[in-house]
């Protein structure tokens, strides 16, 4: 080709480049967002839609089963009954995104809550548990700190170190610090689990199955085979049974709504100034308006007296709901707005491609298991609050199954690469509504709960598998 012909072709190629580049600076309008959503549905990504529709169906059914189902008192009790499922499920979302599983999340929570309860109940954990158990705890946490530093999980090392200091100095005799130490102990468990899976190469199913059994035995050692009640410890009891005051409920709602609107508005304007793709102001305001409307309605209803006894007022947002929503926001920001979160999604989508792209896959896996076990520990604390005691089998039984089911029902894929923290919250709401609704009809036995929960989980797994196939075909 001659120089003149090459020169003549340059404007044409430049126009093609400009037209392709314009896709990166387009403005997302309300209509475009709607078309994009339906496009994702057609391509096989239903997101949380099946779980939301299932939730609506369950609400309709149980509202017909009993007139008490939609009462303010019953609805207000749901967060306290299911917050531990949502929190443990949120932790599981991180490992499910990698295509891994943590079967020990429930018993990890039970064991960590057991050490916290024993510390508060006895006033001196060192003398309250067998010597070998105390020194095993100290040495294990020291080892977890060293492993975390070696694996470059520095934040995990800091958290575990804080927990170790609290245990050694006996500050765990105070309830709040005992709960912090329990979460730190969960982080230590996550470091070891992540190391065995990511570095040693043992399948996560085997590692966590072994730990599922082991932590039940450690819980018995920690409790000295005697359950410990939590109702006498106000902070612990309040986690699932108390509410914010109406004033603080409005403050929480305003902070969440204002934070969401401010963040999305700042993000849109910043992208626009940088010449990047951004949401139109109308779309930002519509989304913010929907969040504001939901928050205002929920808070208004929550601030009304839910007690059937007019002389005893129960009002305000439940602590359990506030905890679950706050954690969901933090986890969502960590996954969507940080480099670590993008690397986690990339690793879950294609581990080998992520490794070739320079992502430290081992570090990603370890930190995912750390978050899973830490949230599992907090879930165990919430479970102890909900059941009013740290029982000898806390975290065992169906706890893990319900938590995994919550994440999957909410839309998280069992095959990795797709999921959000909100999935665990929506799925937990579905899970907890089933026994709650059936419990309003005493003539319906527990077998109905098991069958319905299993059917809902199977349907969610089927939706996940079918959407994967459809995505592959497209």
C-alpha positions as CSV (number, residue, x, y, z in Angstrom):
1,X,0.0,0.0,0.0
2,X,1.3,3.4,-0.9
3,X,1.9,6.2,1.6
4,X,-1.0,8.2,0.2
5,X,-3.4,5.3,0.6
6,X,-2.2,4.6,4.1
7,X,-2.7,8.3,5.0
8,X,-6.2,8.1,3.5
9,X,-7.0,5.1,5.5
10,X,-5.9,6.7,8.8
11,X,-9.0,8.9,9.3
12,X,-11.2,5.9,8.7
13,X,-9.3,3.8,11.3
14,X,-9.3,6.8,13.6
15,X,-13.1,7.1,13.3
16,X,-13.5,3.4,14.0
17,X,-11.3,3.8,17.1
18,X,-13.2,6.8,18.2
19,X,-16.5,5.0,17.8
20,X,-15.3,2.0,19.8
21,X,-13.8,4.3,22.5
22,X,-17.1,6.1,22.8
23,X,-18.5,3.0,24.5
24,X,-16.3,3.8,27.4
25,X,-17.6,7.3,27.9
26,X,-21.3,6.6,27.4
27,X,-23.8,7.9,29.9
28,X,-26.1,5.2,31.5
29,X,-29.6,6.5,31.5
30,X,-32.7,5.0,33.2
31,X,-33.8,3.4,29.9
32,X,-30.3,2.0,29.4
33,X,-30.2,0.5,32.9
34,X,-33.5,-1.2,32.3
35,X,-32.4,-2.6,29.0
36,X,-29.1,-3.7,30.5
37,X,-30.9,-5.5,33.3
38,X,-33.2,-7.4,30.9
39,X,-30.2,-8.2,28.8
40,X,-28.5,-9.9,31.8
41,X,-31.7,-11.8,32.4
42,X,-31.7,-13.1,28.8
43,X,-28.0,-14.0,29.0
44,X,-28.6,-16.2,32.0
45,X,-27.8,-14.0,34.9
46,X,-31.0,-13.7,37.0
47,X,-29.2,-12.2,40.0
48,X,-31.4,-12.0,43.1
49,X,-34.7,-12.0,41.1
50,X,-35.6,-15.7,41.8
51,X,-35.0,-15.3,45.5
52,X,-37.0,-12.1,45.6
53,X,-39.9,-13.7,43.8
54,X,-39.7,-16.8,46.1
55,X,-39.8,-14.4,49.1
56,X,-42.9,-12.8,47.7
57,X,-44.6,-16.2,47.2
58,X,-43.7,-17.3,50.7
59,X,-45.1,-14.1,52.2
60,X,-48.3,-14.5,50.3
61,X,-48.7,-18.2,51.3
62,X,-47.9,-17.6,55.0
63,X,-50.1,-14.5,55.2
64,X,-53.0,-16.9,54.2
65,X,-51.8,-19.6,56.7
66,X,-52.0,-17.2,59.6
67,X,-53.2,-13.6,60.0
68,X,-50.4,-13.1,62.6
69,X,-47.7,-13.6,60.0
70,X,-47.7,-10.0,58.7
71,X,-48.2,-8.5,62.2
72,X,-45.6,-5.9,63.3
73,X,-44.5,-8.0,66.2
74,X,-43.8,-11.1,64.1
75,X,-42.0,-9.2,61.3
76,X,-39.9,-7.4,63.9
77,X,-38.8,-10.8,65.3
78,X,-37.4,-12.0,62.0
79,X,-34.0,-10.3,62.1
80,X,-33.3,-11.7,65.5
81,X,-34.2,-15.2,64.4
82,X,-32.1,-15.1,61.2
83,X,-29.2,-12.6,61.6
84,X,-26.7,-15.4,62.4
85,X,-27.6,-17.2,59.1
86,X,-27.1,-14.0,57.2
87,X,-23.7,-13.2,58.8
88,X,-22.4,-16.7,58.4
89,X,-23.8,-16.8,54.9
90,X,-22.0,-13.5,54.0
91,X,-18.7,-15.1,55.1
92,X,-19.5,-18.2,52.9
93,X,-20.1,-15.9,49.9
94,X,-16.4,-15.0,49.8
95,X,-15.2,-18.7,49.5
96,X,-18.1,-19.7,47.2
97,X,-17.0,-16.9,44.9
98,X,-13.7,-18.9,44.6
99,X,-15.6,-22.2,43.9
100,X,-14.5,-23.4,47.4
101,X,-16.6,-24.4,50.4
102,X,-16.1,-24.0,54.2
103,X,-18.0,-26.8,56.0
104,X,-16.6,-25.7,59.3
105,X,-18.0,-22.1,59.3
106,X,-20.8,-23.1,61.7
107,X,-18.8,-25.0,64.3
108,X,-16.0,-22.4,64.0
109,X,-18.6,-19.9,65.2
110,X,-19.7,-22.2,68.0
111,X,-16.2,-22.8,69.2
112,X,-15.3,-19.1,69.2
113,X,-18.5,-18.2,71.0
114,X,-17.7,-20.9,73.5
115,X,-14.3,-19.4,74.4
116,X,-15.9,-15.9,74.6
117,X,-18.7,-17.2,76.9
118,X,-16.2,-19.1,79.1
119,X,-14.0,-16.1,79.4
120,X,-16.9,-13.9,80.6
121,X,-18.6,-16.5,82.8
122,X,-15.4,-17.5,84.6
123,X,-13.6,-14.1,84.7
124,X,-10.3,-15.9,84.1
125,X,-10.1,-18.1,81.0
126,X,-6.5,-19.2,81.8
127,X,-7.7,-21.0,85.0
128,X,-11.1,-21.9,83.7
129,X,-9.9,-24.3,80.9
130,X,-7.5,-27.2,81.0
131,X,-3.8,-26.1,80.8
132,X,-3.2,-27.9,77.5
133,X,-6.2,-26.1,75.9
134,X,-5.0,-22.7,77.1
135,X,-1.5,-23.1,75.7
136,X,-2.8,-24.7,72.5
137,X,-4.9,-21.5,72.1
138,X,-2.0,-19.2,72.6
139,X,0.4,-21.2,70.5
140,X,-2.2,-21.6,67.7
141,X,-2.8,-17.8,67.6
142,X,0.9,-17.1,67.6
143,X,1.3,-19.6,64.7
144,X,-1.6,-17.9,62.8
145,X,0.1,-14.6,63.2
146,X,3.4,-16.0,61.7
147,X,1.5,-17.7,58.9
148,X,-0.5,-14.6,58.0
149,X,2.7,-12.5,57.8
150,X,4.4,-15.1,55.6
151,X,1.3,-15.3,53.4
152,X,1.2,-11.4,53.2
153,X,-2.2,-11.4,54.9
154,X,-1.1,-8.5,57.2
155,X,-4.5,-7.3,58.2
156,X,-5.4,-10.9,59.4
157,X,-2.1,-10.9,61.4
158,X,-3.1,-7.6,63.1
159,X,-6.6,-8.9,64.0
160,X,-5.3,-12.2,65.4
161,X,-2.6,-10.3,67.4
162,X,-5.4,-8.1,68.9
163,X,-7.3,-11.2,69.9
164,X,-4.2,-12.8,71.4
165,X,-3.5,-9.7,73.5
166,X,-7.0,-9.7,74.8
167,X,-6.8,-13.4,75.8
168,X,-3.4,-13.2,77.4
169,X,-4.2,-10.0,79.4
170,X,-7.6,-11.5,80.5
171,X,-9.5,-8.5,79.1
172,X,-11.9,-11.0,77.6
173,X,-13.8,-11.0,81.0
174,X,-15.6,-8.0,79.5
175,X,-18.4,-9.0,77.1
176,X,-17.6,-6.6,74.2
177,X,-13.9,-7.5,74.3
178,X,-14.7,-11.2,74.5
179,X,-16.7,-10.9,71.3
180,X,-13.8,-9.1,69.6
181,X,-11.5,-11.8,70.7
182,X,-13.9,-14.5,69.4
183,X,-13.8,-12.8,65.9
184,X,-10.0,-12.7,66.1
185,X,-9.9,-16.4,67.0
186,X,-12.1,-17.0,63.9
187,X,-9.6,-15.1,61.8
188,X,-6.8,-17.4,63.2
189,X,-8.9,-20.4,62.1
190,X,-9.3,-18.8,58.7
191,X,-5.5,-18.4,58.3
192,X,-4.9,-22.1,59.0
193,X,-7.8,-23.2,56.7
194,X,-6.6,-21.0,53.9
195,X,-3.0,-22.2,54.3
196,X,-4.1,-25.8,54.1
197,X,-6.2,-25.2,51.0
198,X,-4.2,-22.7,49.1
199,X,-0.6,-23.6,50.0
200,X,-0.7,-27.3,50.9
201,X,-3.3,-28.1,48.3
202,X,-5.8,-30.1,50.3
203,X,-9.4,-29.8,48.9
204,X,-11.4,-27.3,50.9
205,X,-14.1,-29.9,51.4
206,X,-11.8,-32.3,53.2
207,X,-10.0,-29.6,55.3
208,X,-13.2,-28.0,56.5
209,X,-15.0,-31.3,57.0
210,X,-12.2,-32.3,59.4
211,X,-12.4,-29.0,61.2
212,X,-16.1,-29.3,61.4
213,X,-15.7,-32.3,63.5
214,X,-12.6,-31.0,65.5
215,X,-14.2,-27.7,66.6
216,X,-17.1,-29.5,68.1
217,X,-14.7,-31.3,70.4
218,X,-12.8,-28.1,71.2
219,X,-16.1,-26.5,72.1
220,X,-16.8,-29.2,74.7
221,X,-13.3,-28.6,76.2
222,X,-13.9,-24.9,76.3
223,X,-17.3,-25.2,78.0
224,X,-16.2,-28.1,80.3
225,X,-19.3,-29.9,78.9
226,X,-21.6,-27.4,80.6
227,X,-23.7,-24.9,78.6
228,X,-23.4,-21.2,79.5
229,X,-26.4,-18.9,79.3
230,X,-26.0,-15.5,77.7
231,X,-29.2,-13.7,78.9
232,X,-27.4,-12.3,81.9
233,X,-25.0,-10.4,79.7
234,X,-26.9,-7.4,78.5
235,X,-24.8,-6.6,75.4
236,X,-24.8,-10.2,74.3
237,X,-28.5,-10.6,74.9
238,X,-29.3,-7.3,73.1
239,X,-27.6,-8.5,69.8
240,X,-30.7,-10.5,68.8
241,X,-33.4,-9.2,71.2
242,X,-33.0,-5.4,71.6
243,X,-33.8,-2.5,69.3
244,X,-32.4,0.9,68.6
245,X,-34.4,3.8,69.9
246,X,-36.6,5.5,67.4
247,X,-34.2,8.4,67.2
248,X,-31.2,6.3,66.6
249,X,-33.2,4.2,64.1
250,X,-33.8,7.4,62.0
251,X,-30.1,8.3,62.4
252,X,-29.1,4.9,61.1
253,X,-31.5,5.2,58.1
254,X,-30.4,8.7,57.2
255,X,-26.7,7.7,57.4
256,X,-27.3,4.7,55.1
257,X,-29.5,6.5,52.6
258,X,-27.4,9.6,52.6
259,X,-24.2,7.6,52.3
260,X,-25.5,5.7,49.4
261,X,-26.8,8.7,47.6
262,X,-23.7,10.7,48.3
263,X,-21.4,7.9,47.2
264,X,-23.2,7.2,43.9
265,X,-23.5,10.9,43.1
266,X,-19.8,11.4,43.7
267,X,-18.9,8.3,41.7
268,X,-21.0,9.5,38.7
269,X,-19.6,13.1,38.8
270,X,-16.0,11.9,39.1
271,X,-16.4,9.5,36.2
272,X,-18.0,12.2,34.1
273,X,-15.1,14.6,34.8
274,X,-12.6,11.9,33.9
275,X,-14.4,11.2,30.6
276,X,-15.4,7.7,31.6
277,X,-18.7,5.8,31.5
278,X,-21.0,7.1,34.2
279,X,-24.6,6.9,35.4
280,X,-26.8,9.8,34.4
281,X,-27.9,12.1,37.2
282,X,-31.5,11.0,36.7
283,X,-30.5,7.4,37.2
284,X,-28.6,8.2,40.4
285,X,-31.5,10.1,41.8
286,X,-34.0,7.3,40.9
287,X,-31.9,4.7,42.6
288,X,-31.3,6.9,45.6
289,X,-35.0,7.6,45.8
290,X,-35.9,3.9,45.8
291,X,-33.4,3.3,48.6
292,X,-34.7,6.3,50.5
293,X,-38.3,5.2,50.1
294,X,-37.6,1.7,51.4
295,X,-35.6,2.9,54.3
296,X,-38.1,5.5,55.3
297,X,-41.1,3.1,55.1
298,X,-39.2,0.4,57.0
299,X,-38.0,2.7,59.7
300,X,-41.4,4.3,60.1
301,X,-43.1,0.9,60.6
302,X,-40.3,-0.3,62.9
303,X,-40.7,2.8,65.1
304,X,-44.3,2.0,65.8
305,X,-45.1,0.0,68.9
306,X,-45.0,-3.7,67.9
307,X,-46.0,-5.1,71.3
308,X,-49.5,-6.4,71.7
309,X,-49.4,-5.0,75.3
310,X,-50.0,-1.3,74.9
311,X,-48.3,-0.6,78.3
312,X,-45.0,-2.1,77.2
313,X,-43.5,-0.4,74.1
314,X,-41.3,-2.3,71.7
315,X,-40.2,-0.1,68.8
316,X,-37.1,0.8,66.7
317,X,-34.9,-1.1,64.3
318,X,-33.7,-4.4,65.7
319,X,-30.0,-4.5,66.5
320,X,-29.7,-7.7,64.5
321,X,-31.0,-6.0,61.4
322,X,-28.6,-3.1,61.9
323,X,-25.6,-5.5,62.3
324,X,-26.6,-7.5,59.2
325,X,-27.1,-4.4,57.0
326,X,-23.9,-2.7,58.1
327,X,-21.9,-5.8,57.4
328,X,-23.5,-6.2,54.0
329,X,-22.5,-2.6,53.1
330,X,-18.9,-3.1,54.3
331,X,-18.6,-6.5,52.4
332,X,-20.1,-5.0,49.3
333,X,-17.7,-2.1,49.2
334,X,-14.8,-4.5,49.9
335,X,-15.8,-6.7,46.9
336,X,-16.8,-4.0,44.4
337,X,-14.6,-1.0,45.2
338,X,-11.2,-2.5,46.1
339,X,-8.5,-4.1,44.0
340,X,-8.7,-7.1,46.4
341,X,-12.3,-7.6,45.5
342,X,-11.7,-7.4,41.8
343,X,-8.9,-10.0,42.2
344,X,-11.3,-12.2,44.2
345,X,-13.9,-12.2,41.4
346,X,-11.2,-12.8,38.8
347,X,-9.8,-15.7,40.7
348,X,-13.2,-17.2,41.1
349,X,-13.9,-16.8,37.4
350,X,-10.7,-18.4,36.1
351,X,-8.0,-19.2,38.6
352,X,-5.3,-20.1,36.1
353,X,-6.0,-16.9,34.1
354,X,-5.8,-14.9,37.3
355,X,-2.5,-16.4,38.2
356,X,-1.1,-15.7,34.7
357,X,-2.3,-12.1,35.1
358,X,-0.1,-11.7,38.2
359,X,-2.7,-12.1,40.9
360,X,-1.5,-13.7,44.1
361,X,-4.1,-16.5,44.2
362,X,-2.8,-17.9,47.4
363,X,-3.2,-14.6,49.2
364,X,-6.7,-14.2,47.8
365,X,-7.7,-17.6,49.0
366,X,-6.3,-17.2,52.4
367,X,-7.9,-13.8,53.0
368,X,-11.3,-15.2,51.7
369,X,-11.1,-18.0,54.3
370,X,-10.1,-15.5,57.0
371,X,-13.2,-13.4,56.3
372,X,-15.4,-16.5,56.2
373,X,-14.2,-17.8,59.6
374,X,-14.3,-14.3,61.1
375,X,-17.9,-13.8,60.1
376,X,-18.6,-17.3,61.1
377,X,-17.3,-16.4,64.6
378,X,-19.6,-13.4,64.7
379,X,-22.4,-15.5,63.5
380,X,-21.8,-17.9,66.3
381,X,-22.0,-15.1,68.8
382,X,-25.3,-14.0,67.3
383,X,-26.6,-17.6,67.4
384,X,-25.7,-17.8,71.1
385,X,-27.6,-14.5,71.6
386,X,-30.6,-15.8,69.6
387,X,-30.7,-19.2,71.5
388,X,-29.9,-17.4,74.8
389,X,-27.0,-19.8,75.6
390,X,-23.8,-21.3,74.3
391,X,-24.9,-24.9,74.0
392,X,-22.7,-27.9,73.7
393,X,-23.6,-28.3,70.0
394,X,-23.6,-24.6,69.1
395,X,-23.0,-24.2,65.4
396,X,-23.5,-27.8,64.5
397,X,-26.6,-29.5,63.0
398,X,-28.3,-27.5,60.3
399,X,-26.6,-24.2,60.9
400,X,-24.0,-24.6,58.1
401,X,-26.6,-26.0,55.7
402,X,-28.9,-23.1,56.3
403,X,-26.1,-20.6,55.8
404,X,-24.9,-22.2,52.5
405,X,-28.5,-22.4,51.4
406,X,-29.0,-18.7,52.2
407,X,-26.1,-17.7,50.0
408,X,-27.2,-20.0,47.1
409,X,-30.9,-19.1,47.4
410,X,-29.9,-15.4,47.3
411,X,-28.1,-15.9,44.0
412,X,-24.5,-16.8,44.8
413,X,-23.2,-19.5,42.4
414,X,-21.8,-22.8,43.7
415,X,-19.4,-22.8,40.7
416,X,-17.6,-19.6,41.7
417,X,-17.3,-16.2,40.1
418,X,-20.8,-14.9,40.8
419,X,-22.3,-13.7,44.0
420,X,-22.8,-10.7,46.3
421,X,-23.1,-10.2,50.1
422,X,-26.8,-9.1,49.7
423,X,-27.5,-12.7,48.5
424,X,-26.9,-14.0,52.0
425,X,-29.2,-11.4,53.5
426,X,-32.0,-12.1,51.1
427,X,-31.5,-15.9,51.3
428,X,-31.5,-15.8,55.1
429,X,-34.8,-13.9,55.0
430,X,-36.2,-16.7,52.9
431,X,-34.8,-19.4,55.2
432,X,-36.0,-17.8,58.4
433,X,-39.5,-17.1,57.0
434,X,-40.2,-20.8,56.5
435,X,-40.0,-22.0,60.2
436,X,-41.5,-18.7,61.3
437,X,-44.6,-19.0,59.1
438,X,-45.0,-22.7,59.9
439,X,-44.6,-22.1,63.6
440,X,-47.8,-20.0,63.5
441,X,-49.7,-23.2,62.8
442,X,-48.8,-25.6,65.5
443,X,-50.5,-28.5,63.7
444,X,-47.8,-28.3,61.0
445,X,-44.9,-30.4,62.1
446,X,-41.2,-29.8,61.7
447,X,-41.1,-32.1,58.7
448,X,-42.8,-29.5,56.6
449,X,-40.0,-27.1,57.4
450,X,-37.4,-29.6,56.3
451,X,-39.2,-30.5,53.1
452,X,-40.0,-26.9,52.1
453,X,-36.4,-25.6,52.8
454,X,-34.9,-28.5,50.8
455,X,-37.3,-27.8,47.9
456,X,-36.4,-24.1,47.9
457,X,-32.6,-24.9,48.0
458,X,-33.0,-27.4,45.1
459,X,-34.9,-24.9,43.1
460,X,-32.2,-22.3,43.7
461,X,-29.4,-24.7,42.7
462,X,-31.4,-25.6,39.5
463,X,-31.7,-22.0,38.6
464,X,-27.9,-21.5,39.1
465,X,-27.1,-24.5,36.9
466,X,-29.5,-23.6,34.2
467,X,-28.3,-20.0,34.1
468,X,-24.7,-21.2,33.8
469,X,-25.6,-23.3,30.8
470,X,-27.4,-20.5,29.2
471,X,-24.5,-18.1,29.8
472,X,-22.1,-20.7,28.2
473,X,-24.3,-21.0,25.1
474,X,-24.3,-17.2,24.7
